């Protein structure tokens, strides 16, 4: 006798950790001098 096939589970999405948006400057160590923005439209 064959067993019934298990129902297909929806694929799990990998959770993306939040990326840092503000970085310290490698030259002057100022915390708010380097900023990162991601434009998803282009």
C-alpha positions, 0 to 999 in steps of 0.5 A, a space after each residue: 500500500 502506498 502512503 498519501 503524498 504530504 501537502 506541499 508547504 509554501 516556501 519559506 522566505 529568508 528574513 533579511 536583517 536590516 542593513 546599517 544606513 549610517 557609517 563612520 568616516 574612515 578619515 575623521 571617524 565622524 559617525 554621521 558623515 557617511 550615509 547610505 540610501 538604496 533606491 529600489 525603483 532603478 
